[in-house]
Amino acid sequence: MSYTALALLSLPLPNPNPIPNSSLSPFLGSKLLKKISVSTNSRPRFYAKASFTDLPLLPFQADEVLVPSESKRLHLYEARFLALLEEVAYQTLGFQHFTKRFFKSTRASSKSLVRKKKFFVHFVLEPVHNVESSAQASFAARYGCLVLIENVERLEIGALVSIRGIGRVNIVQFIQMEPYLRGIVIPIRDQIPECLSKINSRVMKLKEDLYNLHSLQIKLRDSKDELLQTPLTSSLRWAEKELLIDCYKSFIPTLVERISFSALQPITGSTRSELLALQREKLRAMDLDDTSERLANSIELVKNNIAMVAAKLAIQSLEA
């Protein structure tokens, strides 16, 4: 399984293109972080009343948006990322002891660590082009997603961290820049649907199509030793669970809202162009506040993916 490696990027200003094209999801240096602005959306959004909290924030490039129900693995190895991990996952004798005794020592034992709240916010840093000041780079914080740390695996250098998207959030204020970002966030929820029967029929249709697509993907896989689970089924099963997690209820989307995001997962054997198309669908889904419309878009996406996988299976059978 692939994972995302995070690396500190220290770039001098001004720089018209501070985020390089690479397979990494870099943090930006503190000088660049001072130029982050909170994004305001002209479209009205539904925010839960009187619900806000402050949480650590982890920035990513625009092509790595995380949607609710999606899982991702991160390789954290730099000091500021380990400091963030210490706060959200463990309590120890201090950051220096944490990095030396837990991550760099092969004799360290996780039994000596005390569990803490395992939440932070995954968000996208989107470059903002300012016509008046084109020489300076600035960014908008968008597509925030509250995430839960599901597992931490110690490595010789750093840690492999498995995370799961829970629900959308809006970052309203940055309150800390060092050693890592921290901000005030509020939950974003879909508008309450008016026609529940229409919603329920689309939920049933999407679930049926997702399981059909899953069956086709299993046939397409090359190795028989691979687990009989795809990102689609993992996401759907998580979305259907009762979420008994220690955070504000207003941050947890409704069952149907969670399911509406579950189709936005990569398909076995996807090409680069297909993955880029999926990213566009994710951005569109994150911007919507209509559950029914997102469900309809997801049904159409799954329909197209079923046709694509079926075509690949036909080619595979001819080549066998």
N, C-alpha and C positions, 0 to 999 in steps of 0.2 A: 504494500500500500504506500502511495506517495505521501509526502508531507511537505509543509512549507517551512523553509529556513528563514529566520529573521536575523537581519544583520544591521548594525548601526551605520547610518550613512551620514558622514560629516562633509558637507559641501559648502564652499564659500559662496557668499551672496555678492552681487546678484547672479542669478543663474536662470535662464529661461526654461530649462528643462531639468529640474532637480531630481526627478525620478527616472532612473535609467531603465531601459528595456532589458529585463533579466528574469530568471526564474525565481528570484527572491522576492520577499515582501518586506522591504526595508522600513525601519523606523527612520525618521528624519532627525538630523541634528537639532539641538536646542535653538540655534539661530533661526532655522526654518520654522520650527514649531511656533515661534512667536508670531509668525505671519498666518497662522491658522485662524479662520473666522468661522463662526457658527452659521451654518446654512439656514436660510429661511425659505420656505416653500410657499409660493403664491397660492397654491391650492389649499383650501381649508383642511386641516387634519383633526382627527378626533383624539384628544388627550384625556386620559383618565383624571378625574378631579382630585386635586390635592395629593397627587402621588409623585414623589420625586426622591431621589437618593443620590449620593455621590459614590462613584466607582472608578477603579483604574480603567484606563482607555488604551487600546492597542490599535494603532493605525496601519492600514494596508493600502495597496494600490487599487485603482478603480476596477481592475479586472479580477479582483479577488473578493467581491462582495459576498457576505455570508447571509443566508436567509434562515428564518426560523425552521427548525427540524433538521437542518443540514449539519453534518459532522465534518470535522477537519482535524488534521494532526499538524502540530507546530513543533519545530526544533528550536528551543530556546537555549542560548548559550552565552549571551553577553550579560554583563553585570546588571544593567538596568532591567532587562527582561527577567532575570532571576530574582531581582528585588521585587518586581511585580508579582511573580509566581509565589514568592515567600508570603506576601500579604494575603493573596487570595486562596492559597492552598494550604499553607503550613505556618505554624508558629515555632520558632526556634530561639536560640540564644542571641540571634542577631544575624544580619545579612552576611557578614564575613564568615561567621561560623557556619552559616547555612551553605554557602558556596563551597567552602573548603571541606567541610565534614560530610555533606550529603552528596554533592555532585562530583567532587574531584577525588573523593576517597572511595575506593572499592570496598572498604570495610564498613561503610556507613549502612545503617539500618533504618528503614522507614518506620519501624515500631517506635522510635524515640520522638517522632514528630506528632504534633497535635493538629487534628483537622480543624480548618476554619471554613468560613463561607467561601464557596468556590465560584465566584462570579466576577466577570469583568465585561467590558464593552468592546466589541469588534466593530471598527468603523472604517470608512473609506475617506482618504484624503484626495480630494478632487482639485486639480489645478484650476485657478481662476485667472483668466486673462484680463488684465486691466489695461485698457487702451491708453489711459492717461499716464500710467507708469509701467510701460512694457518691460523696463529693465529689471524690475523686481518681481520675484516669484511669490505668489500668495496662494493659499489653499482654503477650501471650504470643507468642513466636517459633515459628511453625509452618510446615509445608509447605516446608521447605528443598529447593532443587534446585541442584545444581552445574551451572554453565553455562559454555559455551565462547564466547568472542568470535570470531565468524566474519568480521566485516568492520567497519572503522571508516571512515566517510565524513566528511571535514572539511566543516563548514558555516561560514557567515560568523560565526555565533554558536554555539559549541559543536561537537558532533559527533553524527552519526547512527550508532548502534552496533547491529549485528545480532548477536543472541545465540541460542544453541541449548541447550536443556535436555539434560543428560547423564544424571544419576541423582539419586535422592533422598538427602538428607543430614539429619542431626539436629544442631542447634546445641547443644553441651553447655556452652559457656562464652563469655561476651563478654570480650574482652581489650583492646579499644580502642573509644573513642567518638568521638574527633576525630583528623583532620579527617573521617573516615568510620568506619563500624562495621567491626570485625574480630572474628573469633571462632574457637574450636576446633570443628571439625565432624568427624563420623564418618559413614561411608556406611550407608544403609539398603538392605537387599536382601530380595527375596522368599524365603520358605522354599523349600528344595530340593523340587521336585515329586516325588511318589511314582510317579505314573502318567504316563510320558513319552508313551505312545501317545495318551492322551487329550489331552495338551497339544498334541502335533503336529497332531492332527486339527482342533483349535480354531484353531490358528495358520493352517492352510491355509484353513479356512472364513472366518476374518477377512480374510485377504489377498484372497481371491476377492471377498468382499462389498465391500471397500474399492475395488477396481478397478471394480466395477460402479457404485458410488456416484460415483466420479470421472467415469466416462463420462457419467452423467446430469447432473452438475454442469457439465460442459463444454457440454452442449446448452442448459443454462439460462442461461448467461452472455450478457449483452447485447452486449458488444463482441467482434467477431471479432479485434481486435488484441491481446486479452489473451493472456498466456502460457498454453499448454496444460498448466498444472500447477496443482494446488490444494494447499492446506495439507496435505490428507490424503496425497497422493502424495509431497510433499516430506518429510513426517514418516516415512512408511513406508520410503522409499528410504534415508533417513539411518539409520533403525533397523536396516536390513538390512546396512549397511556394516560392514566390519571396522574397529573404532575404534582406529586407530593414533595415539593422542594421548598427550601427555606428562603423565600423571598416574598416581596409584596405580591398579593394576588392580582393587583392591577397590571403587573408586568407580564402576566401569563395570558397569551391569547386564548380565545375560545377554541373549542375542539374543531369546529368547522374552519376557523381561520388557520389553525395549525395544519390541517389536512390540505388546505388550498395551496400551501407552499411545498408540500411533499413531493410533487412531480418535478421540481426544479433541481434535478440531480443528473450527473453525467451518465451517459449510456456506454456500455461496453463497446470498445473500438471506435469511439468518437474521433473525428478528424479535428484539426485545429479550427477550421471554419465552423464546424458544428458546436464546438466548445465556446467560440465567440458568440454564436447565436444564442446559446444558453445563457451567457452572461447578460446579454441584452434583455432576455426574458426575466432574469432575476431582478434587474434594475427596474423593469416595468412593474413587476409584482410588488417590489418594495415601495413603489410610489403610490400604488392603488390603496384606496380605503373602502372598496366595495368587494366584499367576500364573493358574491355571486359572479362578478365580472372576472375575478382572479380564478375562480373555479372553472369558468368557461374557457379562459385562456389556457389553463392547465390541461383541460380535456383535449383541446386542439393540439397542444404540444405533444401529449402522449400519443394521440392519433398519428401524428407525423412520425414520431419515433417508432411506433409499431410498424409503419410502412417501411421505414429505413432499415430496421433490424430484419424484417422479413426479406427484404431485397438482399441484404448481406448473407442471410442464411441460404437463399437460393443460389447465390454465387459460390458459397462455401460448399454446397452439395455438388455443384458441377465440377469443382476443383478436386473433390475427394476421389 
